[in-house]
Amino acid sequence: MRLHAVILPATALALLALLGMSACETTFDAFEENDRYFSITGYLDAGADTQFIRIEPLRDSLLLGTIPIEVEVTLEHLATGVKKIWNDSLFRFADEVYAHNFWSAEPVQPRETYRLEVRQPDGITSTALVTLPDTFPAPIPPQVLCMSLHPYCLESWVLSVDVKGIENLAAATAVYHYLDPDPLAASKCGVYKVPYWREAMPTQDGFRIRIEWRRDLEAIADFWTVHGRVPFFANFDLFVAVGNDEWPAIAQLDQETLFLPDVATNVEHGVGFVGGVLSKNVYVYGTKLLCE
């Protein structure tokens, strides 16, 4: 098992972020006799090169990552019957919180259905069936000539990007990269992310995302100005993801309802939700050679 002192790859998927933060707050009692064995949360992303799913036992502990997990995690492609075994990693988050995140570098495909299985040596098993959404055209952002806080930059302060050919928008996040002005920084580049998923407006054939980029850059500048440094803005990307057919119903639930074990789950003999998405990262502006 590998130990990672990092967080999961950024997907800005608001629903699953809530699932990860609140998995221990459900009214479900894991210590009563029942047929639910694991908490399984995450998503399969046909646009990602690596898949991550968080898995924790329910009967032993409600605390994340506090005990070893002796399980085999497999993902089966139902159309071909091919199964792949996933790897286990222990991730360390802030405040010494640990979580078991299983991962695989095997690709998953749009429109295909997969079965995720978590099995103990004694045969206890939890499964989740996930169908990936169809692909969609890469959004084409408007041409941006200038994106700066300097007065000479006369571009509109709002940037509109249309995501077409989709029904379920699962994520929309502005990702700003800048040269870190802290000389002691471990990396030369800093990243600032702003979610726009809830602000996206439905259109006739998709969604329109209105990004208030100047407001976002001001937030970056204000933070570093307080610390006596000035960041250099490098480049800006837009991360978008489309969800499968289950996404709208799940996303509309309030948080209290979301964590009831029989309401918002597609896990058999367990709790949690495993979604299916297809993500794309859209380059909008800047010099990617500075910060990639």
Summary of the structure (lengths in Angstrom):
residues: 292
radius of gyration: 20.6
end to end distance: 28.2
largest distance: 68.0
contacts: 891
relative contact order: 0.22
helix: 13%
strand: 40%
